[in-house]
Amino acid sequence: MTDFSTFSKLCLLTVTCCIQACSSSSSSSSSSSSSSSSSSSRCPAVECWLVQDHAARRGATTQEKSLLHISTDANSRDAASEQIPSDIDPDRIFFVTDPAATLCHHSLSPPTGGSVQKAQCEISPFLHQPSTLQWVAPLTDSGFSPVYLQADWFSAALLGLNKQLVISSIMRAPTATKESNVILSVSSETVSVQARLGEPVLLDCGFWVDPSSPLSGSGFAVEWRYQFRGKGRLVLAYDGKTDRVADSQEEGATLDFEGLHQKGNASLILQETEVRHSGTYICTVHLPYLQAQVAMELEIVEPPSLSLHPSPLPLAVPGQTLVVQCEASGFAPLSLELSWEFKGADGKSRALESASVTGHRQAWDGTYGQSSLLELDTSTLGMGGELTCVAVHPGGTRRASTSLSVIGFGSPSIEDSMAMVGVALVLYGLIKFVSWTISSSGTDVADKVEKKEK
């Protein structure tokens, strides 16, 4: 019993030590996590250009270097964030609090390894005002501006490295201070999109509104517009306050309305892309008296379909000139290069330069067509080979090939020999047939004459 009791005490002591060790490890992990969280609340500083109206020249603007110190918590600033670069005016340093951490994206971080590439940033004073648009007007039905608007307002536009992200933020700073809070952010991770013809496409647009702002409970509106070569149209507009879609909605364009209200997902969905959809799309989010927007590019890229005429090519003889046409159709955008290649019986390829190219034609669906005409001098092609039309397009390279046979060139090939043997056999058969027919006819005549004489 004594031994058992001692053994039990040892086990109890071991368990107690394990629990203390686990507790200590958990505490250390928690402390590390807290430290990591505190570290993550501080974001790298972003170099920016402050753009303002020129004080002396009407219609002109000034551009000065500035710096944005961004954090997710106003209380997380440290000594490092107080440092001021020598080439920046201290009055051009902004301390921005962004609880959503939209401005903390890795593509906005300063470059490393000596790279000269930097994120693009521009900040300027923002003038708040009510909108007269039909789908935005309900947000300012009260007709008076809240006291909350009496502050300094700024708008910031940022483009991440390699076009990974585009952001537009509206910030509020108490008058005569540089302590700004992000009130509205609109962002997109599809700055440049390519899609095939007929595919569904999602153009990303998300927004965040500071829940502590008095403007956050007054509703919102979303607007998508299209622009291309100076022309534009409304794609879709939605009044989130009254839950109404504008009558001018484009067919095939829609939003995820549930995600829009729950997560701020204002992404545009084009159910079936057409050539006319190529262009610039602008996503604008409205709050009462405020708006922020981001732009993105959509390009419909459809490679060409190739066909050769005539196909297959007829047998040719040395010195004969053949005209071959390569037809490229159904491609977009317009950029296309057509060329010809010839691969001889020896396996060597060479470019053919004697081709002409027609002008572009546009089909009913907006795609383009173009043709290339090639005049072939068969005396330079030996016994023949493979003729290929090559189309180089942003959507990819396409090739169409056909075989070319030149007979009667030099010593006969196996194919030529077989063809001549075949012709000889046919001629021999015809001669035998004609000879037999004549002899048979002569025998019949002789028999008839003999019978008459009898």
DRENDO-1510 file (C-alpha; in Angstrom, 1 decimal, always signed):
<recs>
REC; n; res; u; v; w
REC; 1; MET; +0.0; +0.0; +0.0 .
REC; 2; THR; +2.9; +2.3; +0.8 .
REC; 3; ASP; +4.5; +1.6; -2.5 .
REC; 4; PHE; +1.2; +2.3; -4.3 .
REC; 5; SER; +0.7; +5.5; -2.4 .
REC; 6; THR; +4.2; +6.7; -3.4 .
REC; 7; PHE; +3.5; +5.8; -7.0 .
REC; 8; SER; +0.3; +7.7; -7.0 .
REC; 9; LYS; +2.0; +10.8; -5.6 .
REC; 10; LEU; +4.7; +10.6; -8.3 .
REC; 11; CYS; +2.0; +10.4; -11.0 .
REC; 12; LEU; +0.1; +13.3; -9.5 .
REC; 13; LEU; +3.3; +15.4; -9.4 .
REC; 14; THR; +4.0; +14.5; -13.1 .
REC; 15; VAL; +0.5; +15.6; -14.2 .
REC; 16; THR; +0.8; +18.8; -12.2 .
REC; 17; CYS; +4.1; +19.7; -13.9 .
REC; 18; CYS; +2.6; +19.0; -17.3 .
REC; 19; ILE; -0.3; +21.2; -16.6 .
REC; 20; GLN; +2.0; +24.0; -15.5 .
REC; 21; ALA; +4.2; +23.6; -18.6 .
REC; 22; CYS; +1.2; +23.7; -20.9 .
REC; 23; SER; -0.2; +26.8; -19.1 .
REC; 24; SER; +3.1; +28.5; -19.4 .
REC; 25; SER; +3.3; +27.6; -23.1 .
REC; 26; SER; -0.2; +28.9; -23.7 .
REC; 27; SER; +0.6; +32.1; -21.9 .
REC; 28; SER; +3.7; +32.5; -24.0 .
REC; 29; SER; +1.8; +31.8; -27.2 .
REC; 30; SER; -0.9; +34.3; -26.2 .
REC; 31; SER; +1.7; +36.9; -25.4 .
REC; 32; SER; +3.4; +36.2; -28.8 .
REC; 33; SER; +0.0; +36.4; -30.6 .
REC; 34; SER; -0.8; +39.7; -28.8 .
REC; 35; SER; +2.6; +41.1; -29.8 .
REC; 36; SER; +2.0; +39.9; -33.4 .
REC; 37; SER; -1.4; +41.5; -33.4 .
REC; 38; SER; +0.0; +44.7; -32.1 .
REC; 39; SER; +2.7; +44.6; -34.8 .
REC; 40; SER; +0.1; +43.9; -37.6 .
REC; 41; SER; -1.9; +46.9; -36.5 .
REC; 42; ARG; +1.0; +49.1; -37.8 .
REC; 43; CYS; +1.3; +49.3; -41.6 .
REC; 44; PRO; +4.2; +50.5; -43.7 .
REC; 45; ALA; +4.3; +54.2; -44.5 .
REC; 46; VAL; +3.2; +55.0; -48.1 .
REC; 47; GLU; +4.8; +57.8; -50.1 .
REC; 48; CYS; +2.2; +59.9; -51.7 .
REC; 49; TRP; +1.7; +63.1; -53.8 .
REC; 50; LEU; -0.4; +65.8; -52.2 .
REC; 51; VAL; -2.3; +67.5; -55.0 .
REC; 52; GLN; -4.1; +70.9; -54.3 .
REC; 53; ASP; -5.4; +73.8; -56.2 .
REC; 54; HIS; -2.8; +76.5; -56.9 .
REC; 55; ALA; -3.2; +79.5; -54.7 .
REC; 56; ALA; -2.3; +82.0; -57.3 .
REC; 57; ARG; -3.2; +80.4; -60.7 .
REC; 58; ARG; -6.8; +79.6; -61.2 .
REC; 59; GLY; -7.4; +76.1; -62.7 .
REC; 60; ALA; -3.8; +75.0; -61.9 .
REC; 61; THR; -2.7; +72.6; -59.3 .
REC; 62; THR; +0.4; +72.0; -57.1 .
REC; 63; GLN; +2.0; +68.6; -56.3 .
REC; 64; GLU; +4.0; +68.0; -53.2 .
REC; 65; LYS; +5.7; +65.0; -51.7 .
REC; 66; SER; +3.8; +63.6; -48.7 .
REC; 67; LEU; +3.8; +60.5; -46.5 .
REC; 68; LEU; +0.9; +58.5; -45.1 .
REC; 69; HIS; +1.5; +56.7; -41.8 .
REC; 70; ILE; -1.2; +54.1; -41.7 .
REC; 71; SER; -2.4; +52.1; -38.7 .
REC; 72; THR; -5.5; +50.0; -37.9 .
REC; 73; ASP; -5.6; +51.6; -34.4 .
REC; 74; ALA; -5.0; +55.2; -33.5 .
REC; 75; ASN; -3.3; +54.0; -30.2 .
REC; 76; SER; -0.8; +51.8; -32.0 .
REC; 77; ARG; +1.5; +54.6; -33.2 .
REC; 78; ASP; +5.1; +54.3; -32.0 .
REC; 79; ALA; +8.3; +56.3; -32.2 .
REC; 80; ALA; +9.1; +54.9; -35.7 .
REC; 81; SER; +5.9; +56.4; -37.1 .
REC; 82; GLU; +7.0; +59.8; -35.7 .
REC; 83; GLN; +10.1; +59.9; -37.8 .
REC; 84; ILE; +10.0; +62.5; -40.6 .
REC; 85; PRO; +12.1; +62.0; -43.8 .
REC; 86; SER; +14.3; +64.9; -44.6 .
REC; 87; ASP; +12.9; +65.4; -48.1 .
REC; 88; ILE; +9.3; +65.8; -46.9 .
REC; 89; ASP; +7.7; +68.9; -45.3 .
REC; 90; PRO; +6.5; +68.0; -41.7 .
REC; 91; ASP; +3.2; +69.6; -42.7 .
REC; 92; ARG; +2.8; +67.0; -45.4 .
REC; 93; ILE; +2.8; +64.0; -43.0 .
REC; 94; PHE; -0.6; +62.4; -42.5 .
REC; 95; PHE; -1.4; +59.9; -39.8 .
REC; 96; VAL; -4.2; +57.7; -41.1 .
REC; 97; THR; -6.3; +55.2; -39.0 .
REC; 98; ASP; -7.9; +52.5; -41.1 .
REC; 99; PRO; -9.7; +49.9; -39.0 .
REC; 100; ALA; -10.5; +47.8; -42.0 .
REC; 101; ALA; -6.8; +47.5; -42.9 .
REC; 102; THR; -7.6; +48.1; -46.6 .
REC; 103; LEU; -4.6; +50.4; -46.9 .
REC; 104; CYS; -2.3; +47.8; -45.3 .
REC; 105; HIS; -2.3; +45.6; -48.4 .
REC; 106; HIS; +1.2; +44.1; -49.2 .
REC; 107; SER; +1.2; +45.6; -52.7 .
REC; 108; LEU; +1.4; +49.1; -51.1 .
REC; 109; SER; +4.5; +48.2; -49.0 .
REC; 110; PRO; +7.8; +50.0; -49.9 .
REC; 111; PRO; +9.9; +48.1; -52.5 .
REC; 112; THR; +12.8; +45.9; -51.3 .
REC; 113; GLY; +16.1; +44.9; -53.0 .
REC; 114; GLY; +16.8; +48.2; -54.6 .
REC; 115; SER; +13.7; +48.1; -56.9 .
REC; 116; VAL; +12.7; +51.5; -58.3 .
REC; 117; GLN; +9.0; +50.4; -58.6 .
REC; 118; LYS; +6.7; +51.9; -56.0 .
REC; 119; ALA; +3.0; +51.9; -55.3 .
REC; 120; GLN; +1.2; +54.9; -56.8 .
REC; 121; CYS; -0.5; +57.2; -54.3 .
REC; 122; GLU; -2.3; +60.6; -54.6 .
REC; 123; ILE; -4.1; +62.5; -51.9 .
REC; 124; SER; -6.1; +65.7; -52.3 .
REC; 125; PRO; -8.7; +67.7; -50.4 .
REC; 126; PHE; -12.2; +66.4; -50.8 .
REC; 127; LEU; -15.4; +68.5; -51.2 .
REC; 128; HIS; -18.4; +66.8; -49.8 .
REC; 129; GLN; -21.8; +67.6; -51.4 .
REC; 130; PRO; -25.2; +66.0; -52.0 .
REC; 131; SER; -25.7; +64.1; -55.2 .
REC; 132; THR; -28.5; +64.8; -57.6 .
REC; 133; LEU; -28.5; +61.4; -59.2 .
REC; 134; GLN; -31.9; +59.7; -59.1 .
REC; 135; TRP; -30.6; +56.6; -57.2 .
REC; 136; VAL; -28.5; +58.6; -54.8 .
REC; 137; ALA; -30.8; +61.5; -53.9 .
REC; 138; PRO; -32.8; +59.4; -51.3 .
REC; 139; LEU; -29.6; +59.4; -49.1 .
REC; 140; THR; -29.9; +63.1; -48.5 .
REC; 141; ASP; -33.7; +63.5; -48.2 .
REC; 142; SER; -33.3; +65.5; -44.9 .
REC; 143; GLY; -31.9; +68.5; -46.9 .
REC; 144; PHE; -29.4; +69.6; -44.2 .
REC; 145; SER; -25.8; +68.8; -43.7 .
REC; 146; PRO; -24.9; +67.2; -40.3 .
REC; 147; VAL; -22.4; +68.8; -38.0 .
REC; 148; TYR; -20.2; +65.8; -38.6 .
REC; 149; LEU; -19.2; +67.2; -42.0 .
REC; 150; GLN; -17.5; +70.2; -40.4 .
REC; 151; ALA; -14.0; +68.9; -40.7 .
REC; 152; ASP; -11.1; +68.6; -43.2 .
REC; 153; TRP; -11.9; +65.8; -45.7 .
REC; 154; PHE; -9.4; +64.1; -48.0 .
REC; 155; SER; -9.6; +61.6; -50.8 .
REC; 156; ALA; -6.8; +59.2; -51.5 .
REC; 157; ALA; -6.3; +57.1; -54.6 .
REC; 158; LEU; -3.7; +54.2; -54.5 .
REC; 159; LEU; -2.5; +51.7; -57.0 .
REC; 160; GLY; -0.6; +48.7; -55.8 .
REC; 161; LEU; +2.5; +47.2; -57.4 .
REC; 162; ASN; +1.8; +45.2; -60.6 .
REC; 163; LYS; -1.8; +46.5; -60.5 .
REC; 164; GLN; -2.7; +44.0; -57.8 .
REC; 165; LEU; -5.1; +46.4; -56.1 .
REC; 166; VAL; -6.7; +49.8; -56.6 .
REC; 167; ILE; -8.1; +51.8; -53.7 .
REC; 168; SER; -10.1; +55.0; -53.3 .
REC; 169; SER; -10.6; +56.2; -49.7 .
REC; 170; ILE; -12.4; +59.1; -48.1 .
REC; 171; MET; -10.8; +60.3; -44.9 .
REC; 172; ARG; -12.0; +62.8; -42.2 .
REC; 173; ALA; -9.6; +64.8; -40.1 .
REC; 174; PRO; -10.7; +67.3; -37.3 .
REC; 175; THR; -10.0; +70.8; -38.6 .
REC; 176; ALA; -6.4; +71.8; -38.7 .
REC; 177; THR; -5.1; +68.4; -37.8 .
REC; 178; LYS; -3.3; +65.6; -39.7 .
REC; 179; GLU; -5.0; +62.8; -37.7 .
REC; 180; SER; -7.3; +61.3; -40.4 .
REC; 181; ASN; -9.8; +58.4; -40.1 .
REC; 182; VAL; -10.9; +56.4; -43.1 .
REC; 183; ILE; -14.7; +56.7; -43.4 .
REC; 184; LEU; -15.3; +55.1; -46.8 .
REC; 185; SER; -13.0; +52.8; -48.8 .
REC; 186; VAL; -13.7; +51.3; -52.2 .
REC; 187; SER; -11.2; +48.7; -53.6 .
REC; 188; SER; -10.8; +46.2; -56.5 .
REC; 189; GLU; -8.4; +43.4; -57.1 .
REC; 190; THR; -9.3; +43.1; -60.8 .
REC; 191; VAL; -7.6; +46.2; -62.1 .
REC; 192; SER; -7.0; +44.6; -65.5 .
REC; 193; VAL; -9.0; +41.7; -66.7 .
REC; 194; GLN; -8.9; +39.6; -69.9 .
REC; 195; ALA; -11.8; +37.3; -70.9 .
REC; 196; ARG; -12.8; +35.1; -73.8 .
REC; 197; LEU; -15.8; +35.8; -75.9 .
REC; 198; GLY; -19.1; +34.5; -74.3 .
REC; 199; GLU; -17.5; +33.8; -70.9 .
REC; 200; PRO; -19.0; +35.1; -67.6 .
REC; 201; VAL; -16.8; +37.8; -65.9 .
REC; 202; LEU; -16.7; +39.1; -62.4 .
REC; 203; LEU; -15.3; +42.7; -61.9 .
REC; 204; ASP; -14.4; +42.9; -58.3 .
REC; 205; CYS; -15.5; +45.9; -56.2 .
REC; 206; GLY; -15.7; +45.9; -52.4 .
REC; 207; PHE; -16.4; +48.8; -50.0 .
REC; 208; TRP; -16.2; +49.4; -46.3 .
REC; 209; VAL; -17.9; +52.1; -44.2 .
REC; 210; ASP; -16.7; +53.1; -40.7 .
REC; 211; PRO; -19.5; +51.8; -38.5 .
REC; 212; SER; -18.8; +54.6; -35.9 .
REC; 213; SER; -19.6; +57.3; -38.5 .
REC; 214; PRO; -23.1; +58.9; -38.4 .
REC; 215; LEU; -23.2; +58.4; -42.1 .
REC; 216; SER; -23.0; +54.7; -41.9 .
REC; 217; GLY; -26.6; +54.2; -40.9 .
REC; 218; SER; -28.1; +56.4; -43.6 .
REC; 219; GLY; -27.9; +53.9; -46.5 .
REC; 220; PHE; -25.7; +53.7; -49.6 .
REC; 221; ALA; -25.9; +53.5; -53.4 .
REC; 222; VAL; -23.8; +51.7; -55.9 .
REC; 223; GLU; -23.3; +52.7; -59.5 .
REC; 224; TRP; -21.4; +51.0; -62.4 .
REC; 225; ARG; -20.5; +52.9; -65.5 .
REC; 226; TYR; -18.8; +52.0; -68.7 .
REC; 227; GLN; -16.5; +54.2; -70.8 .
REC; 228; PHE; -14.6; +53.6; -74.1 .
REC; 229; ARG; -13.1; +56.2; -76.4 .
REC; 230; GLY; -14.9; +59.1; -74.9 .
REC; 231; LYS; -18.3; +57.4; -74.9 .
REC; 232; GLY; -20.0; +56.0; -71.9 .
REC; 233; ARG; -23.2; +54.4; -70.6 .
REC; 234; LEU; -24.8; +53.4; -67.3 .
REC; 235; VAL; -24.4; +49.7; -66.7 .
REC; 236; LEU; -26.2; +49.3; -63.4 .
REC; 237; ALA; -27.3; +51.5; -60.5 .
REC; 238; TYR; -28.7; +50.4; -57.1 .
REC; 239; ASP; -30.2; +52.4; -54.3 .
REC; 240; GLY; -29.4; +50.4; -51.2 .
REC; 241; LYS; -31.6; +52.6; -49.0 .
REC; 242; THR; -34.9; +51.8; -50.8 .
REC; 243; ASP; -33.6; +48.5; -52.3 .
REC; 244; ARG; -34.3; +49.5; -55.9 .
REC; 245; VAL; -32.4; +48.9; -59.2 .
REC; 246; ALA; -32.5; +51.7; -61.8 .
REC; 247; ASP; -34.5; +51.1; -64.9 .
REC; 248; SER; -31.5; +51.6; -67.1 .
REC; 249; GLN; -29.9; +48.3; -66.0 .
REC; 250; GLU; -28.0; +46.7; -68.9 .
REC; 251; GLU; -29.1; +43.2; -69.9 .
REC; 252; GLY; -26.9; +40.4; -68.5 .
REC; 253; ALA; -25.3; +42.7; -65.7 .
REC; 254; THR; -26.2; +41.9; -62.1 .
REC; 255; LEU; -24.9; +42.2; -58.5 .
REC; 256; ASP; -24.9; +39.8; -55.6 .
REC; 257; PHE; -27.4; +41.8; -53.6 .
REC; 258; GLU; -27.1; +39.6; -50.5 .
REC; 259; GLY; -23.3; +39.9; -50.4 .
REC; 260; LEU; -23.7; +43.6; -51.2 .
REC; 261; HIS; -25.6; +44.3; -47.9 .
REC; 262; GLN; -23.8; +41.8; -45.7 .
REC; 263; LYS; -20.2; +42.1; -46.8 .
REC; 264; GLY; -20.0; +45.3; -49.0 .
REC; 265; ASN; -19.5; +43.2; -52.1 .
REC; 266; ALA; -20.4; +45.4; -55.0 .
REC; 267; SER; -18.8; +43.3; -57.7 .
REC; 268; LEU; -20.4; +43.4; -61.1 .
REC; 269; ILE; -21.2; +40.1; -62.9 .
REC; 270; LEU; -21.4; +40.1; -66.7 .
REC; 271; GLN; -23.1; +36.8; -67.5 .
REC; 272; GLU; -22.0; +36.5; -71.1 .
REC; 273; THR; -19.3; +38.8; -72.5 .
REC; 274; GLU; -19.4; +40.4; -75.9 .
REC; 275; VAL; -16.8; +42.4; -77.9 .
REC; 276; ARG; -18.7; +45.6; -76.9 .
REC; 277; HIS; -17.9; +45.0; -73.3 .
REC; 278; SER; -14.2; +45.8; -73.7 .
REC; 279; GLY; -13.4; +49.1; -72.0 .
REC; 280; THR; -13.2; +50.9; -68.7 .
REC; 281; TYR; -15.6; +50.1; -65.8 .
REC; 282; ILE; -16.0; +52.5; -62.9 .
REC; 283; CYS; -17.5; +51.3; -59.6 .
REC; 284; THR; -18.8; +54.2; -57.5 .
REC; 285; VAL; -20.1; +53.8; -53.9 .
REC; 286; HIS; -22.2; +56.7; -52.5 .
REC; 287; LEU; -22.8; +57.7; -48.9 .
REC; 288; PRO; -24.8; +60.8; -47.9 .
REC; 289; TYR; -22.5; +63.7; -49.2 .
REC; 290; LEU; -19.6; +61.3; -49.9 .
REC; 291; GLN; -18.5; +59.1; -52.8 .
REC; 292; ALA; -15.5; +57.0; -53.8 .
REC; 293; GLN; -14.8; +55.2; -57.0 .
REC; 294; VAL; -12.3; +52.8; -58.6 .
REC; 295; ALA; -11.7; +52.1; -62.3 .
REC; 296; MET; -10.7; +48.8; -64.0 .
REC; 297; GLU; -10.1; +47.6; -67.5 .
REC; 298; LEU; -11.8; +44.7; -69.2 .
REC; 299; GLU; -10.5; +43.4; -72.5 .
REC; 300; ILE; -12.3; +40.7; -74.5 .
REC; 301; VAL; -9.5; +38.6; -76.2 .
REC; 302; GLU; -10.7; +36.1; -78.8 .
REC; 303; PRO; -8.0; +34.4; -81.0 .
REC; 304; PRO; -8.8; +33.9; -84.7 .
REC; 305; SER; -10.1; +30.9; -86.5 .
REC; 306; LEU; -8.0; +30.1; -89.7 .
REC; 307; SER; -9.0; +28.5; -93.0 .
REC; 308; LEU; -7.1; +27.9; -96.2 .
REC; 309; HIS; -8.5; +28.1; -99.8 .
REC; 310; PRO; -8.2; +26.0; -101.8 .
REC; 311; SER; -7.8; +23.1; -99.5 .
REC; 312; PRO; -6.4; +20.6; -100.3 .
REC; 313; LEU; -4.1; +22.2; -102.9 .
REC; 314; PRO; -4.1; +20.7; -106.4 .
REC; 315; LEU; -1.1; +18.9; -107.9 .
REC; 316; ALA; +1.3; +21.4; -109.4 .
REC; 317; VAL; +4.1; +21.3; -111.9 .
REC; 318; PRO; +7.3; +23.3; -111.9 .
REC; 319; GLY; +6.8; +26.9; -113.1 .
REC; 320; GLN; +3.1; +26.9; -112.2 .
REC; 321; THR; +1.8; +29.8; -110.0 .
REC; 322; LEU; -0.7; +28.9; -107.3 .
REC; 323; VAL; -2.8; +31.5; -105.4 .
REC; 324; VAL; -3.6; +30.5; -101.8 .
REC; 325; GLN; -5.8; +32.5; -99.4 .
REC; 326; CYS; -5.6; +32.4; -95.6 .
REC; 327; GLU; -8.8; +33.6; -93.9 .
REC; 328; ALA; -8.7; +34.7; -90.3 .
REC; 329; SER; -12.1; +35.3; -88.7 .
REC; 330; GLY; -13.8; +35.8; -85.4 .
REC; 331; PHE; -11.0; +37.6; -83.5 .
REC; 332; ALA; -10.8; +40.5; -81.1 .
REC; 333; PRO; -9.1; +42.9; -80.5 .
REC; 334; LEU; -8.0; +44.2; -83.9 .
REC; 335; SER; -4.3; +43.5; -83.5 .
REC; 336; LEU; -3.3; +40.6; -85.8 .
REC; 337; GLU; -0.2; +39.6; -87.8 .
REC; 338; LEU; -0.5; +37.1; -90.7 .
REC; 339; SER; +2.5; +35.3; -92.3 .
REC; 340; TRP; +3.4; +32.2; -94.3 .
REC; 341; GLU; +5.9; +29.4; -93.8 .
REC; 342; PHE; +7.0; +26.6; -96.1 .
REC; 343; LYS; +8.6; +23.3; -94.9 .
REC; 344; GLY; +10.2; +21.4; -97.7 .
REC; 345; ALA; +10.7; +17.7; -98.2 .
REC; 346; ASP; +14.2; +18.1; -96.6 .
REC; 347; GLY; +12.5; +19.2; -93.3 .
REC; 348; LYS; +13.8; +22.8; -93.4 .
REC; 349; SER; +11.4; +25.7; -92.9 .
REC; 350; ARG; +11.5; +29.2; -94.4 .
REC; 351; ALA; +9.4; +32.3; -94.4 .
REC; 352; LEU; +7.5; +33.3; -97.6 .
REC; 353; GLU; +7.5; +37.0; -98.2 .
REC; 354; SER; +5.3; +37.4; -101.4 .
REC; 355; ALA; +2.0; +37.7; -99.6 .
REC; 356; SER; -0.5; +40.6; -99.5 .
REC; 357; VAL; -2.9; +41.4; -96.7 .
REC; 358; THR; -6.4; +42.7; -97.0 .
REC; 359; GLY; -8.1; +45.3; -94.8 .
REC; 360; HIS; -10.1; +44.4; -91.7 .
REC; 361; ARG; -13.7; +43.5; -91.8 .
REC; 362; GLN; -16.1; +43.6; -88.8 .
REC; 363; ALA; -18.8; +41.0; -88.3 .
REC; 364; TRP; -22.2; +41.4; -86.7 .
REC; 365; ASP; -20.9; +40.3; -83.3 .
REC; 366; GLY; -18.1; +42.9; -83.3 .
REC; 367; THR; -15.3; +40.4; -84.1 .
REC; 368; TYR; -12.9; +41.0; -86.9 .
REC; 369; GLY; -11.8; +39.2; -90.1 .
REC; 370; GLN; -8.8; +39.6; -92.3 .
REC; 371; SER; -7.3; +37.7; -95.3 .
REC; 372; SER; -3.8; +37.1; -96.7 .
REC; 373; LEU; -3.2; +36.1; -100.3 .
REC; 374; LEU; +0.0; +34.2; -101.3 .
REC; 375; GLU; +1.2; +33.7; -104.9 .
REC; 376; LEU; +3.4; +30.6; -105.0 .
REC; 377; ASP; +6.0; +30.0; -107.7 .
REC; 378; THR; +6.3; +26.3; -107.7 .
REC; 379; SER; +9.6; +26.3; -109.5 .
REC; 380; THR; +11.2; +27.3; -106.2 .
REC; 381; LEU; +9.5; +24.7; -104.0 .
REC; 382; GLY; +11.3; +21.5; -105.1 .
REC; 383; MET; +9.1; +18.4; -104.9 .
REC; 384; GLY; +6.7; +20.2; -102.5 .
REC; 385; GLY; +6.2; +20.2; -98.8 .
REC; 386; GLU; +3.9; +21.7; -96.2 .
REC; 387; LEU; +2.5; +25.2; -96.5 .
REC; 388; THR; +1.4; +27.0; -93.2 .
REC; 389; CYS; -0.4; +30.2; -92.5 .
REC; 390; VAL; +0.6; +31.7; -89.1 .
REC; 391; ALA; -1.6; +34.2; -87.2 .
REC; 392; VAL; -0.1; +36.0; -84.2 .
REC; 393; HIS; -2.7; +37.5; -81.9 .
REC; 394; PRO; -2.9; +38.7; -78.2 .
REC; 395; GLY; -5.1; +35.7; -77.6 .
REC; 396; GLY; -2.5; +33.3; -78.9 .
REC; 397; THR; -0.8; +32.0; -82.1 .
REC; 398; ARG; -2.8; +30.0; -84.5 .
REC; 399; ARG; -1.6; +27.9; -87.5 .
REC; 400; ALA; -3.3; +26.3; -90.5 .
REC; 401; SER; -1.4; +23.9; -92.8 .
REC; 402; THR; -1.9; +22.0; -96.0 .
REC; 403; SER; +0.4; +19.8; -98.2 .
REC; 404; LEU; +1.7; +20.8; -101.6 .
REC; 405; SER; +2.9; +18.3; -104.2 .
REC; 406; VAL; +5.0; +19.3; -107.2 .
REC; 407; ILE; +5.3; +16.6; -109.9 .
REC; 408; GLY; +7.8; +16.3; -112.7 .
REC; 409; PHE; +10.7; +17.9; -110.7 .
REC; 410; GLY; +14.1; +16.3; -111.2 .
REC; 411; SER; +14.3; +12.5; -110.8 .
REC; 412; PRO; +11.0; +10.9; -110.2 .
REC; 413; SER; +10.0; +10.3; -106.6 .
REC; 414; ILE; +8.5; +7.1; -105.4 .
REC; 415; GLU; +5.0; +8.7; -105.6 .
REC; 416; ASP; +5.8; +9.8; -109.2 .
REC; 417; SER; +7.1; +6.4; -110.2 .
REC; 418; MET; +4.0; +4.7; -108.8 .
REC; 419; ALA; +1.8; +7.2; -110.6 .
REC; 420; MET; +3.6; +6.5; -113.9 .
REC; 421; VAL; +3.4; +2.7; -113.4 .
REC; 422; GLY; -0.3; +3.1; -112.8 .
REC; 423; VAL; -0.8; +5.2; -115.9 .
REC; 424; ALA; +1.2; +2.7; -118.0 .
REC; 425; LEU; -1.0; -0.2; -116.7 .
REC; 426; VAL; -4.1; +1.8; -117.6 .
REC; 427; LEU; -2.8; +2.6; -121.1 .
REC; 428; TYR; -1.8; -1.1; -121.6 .
REC; 429; GLY; -5.3; -2.2; -120.5 .
REC; 430; LEU; -6.9; +0.2; -122.9 .
REC; 431; ILE; -4.7; -0.9; -125.8 .
REC; 432; LYS; -5.5; -4.6; -125.1 .
REC; 433; PHE; -9.2; -3.8; -124.9 .
REC; 434; VAL; -9.2; -1.8; -128.2 .
REC; 435; SER; -7.2; -4.6; -129.9 .
REC; 436; TRP; -9.5; -7.3; -128.7 .
REC; 437; THR; -12.5; -5.3; -129.8 .
REC; 438; ILE; -11.1; -4.7; -133.3 .
REC; 439; SER; -10.2; -8.3; -133.7 .
REC; 440; SER; -13.5; -9.5; -132.5 .
REC; 441; SER; -15.3; -7.1; -134.8 .
REC; 442; GLY; -13.1; -8.4; -137.8 .
REC; 443; THR; -14.0; -12.0; -137.0 .
REC; 444; ASP; -17.7; -11.3; -136.9 .
REC; 445; VAL; -17.6; -9.5; -140.3 .
REC; 446; ALA; -15.7; -12.4; -141.9 .
REC; 447; ASP; -18.2; -14.9; -140.6 .
REC; 448; LYS; -21.1; -12.8; -142.0 .
REC; 449; VAL; -19.4; -12.6; -145.5 .
REC; 450; GLU; -18.8; -16.3; -145.5 .
REC; 451; LYS; -22.4; -17.1; -144.7 .
REC; 452; LYS; -23.6; -14.9; -147.5 .
REC; 453; GLU; -21.4; -16.6; -150.0 .
REC; 454; LYS; -22.8; -20.0; -149.1 .
</recs>
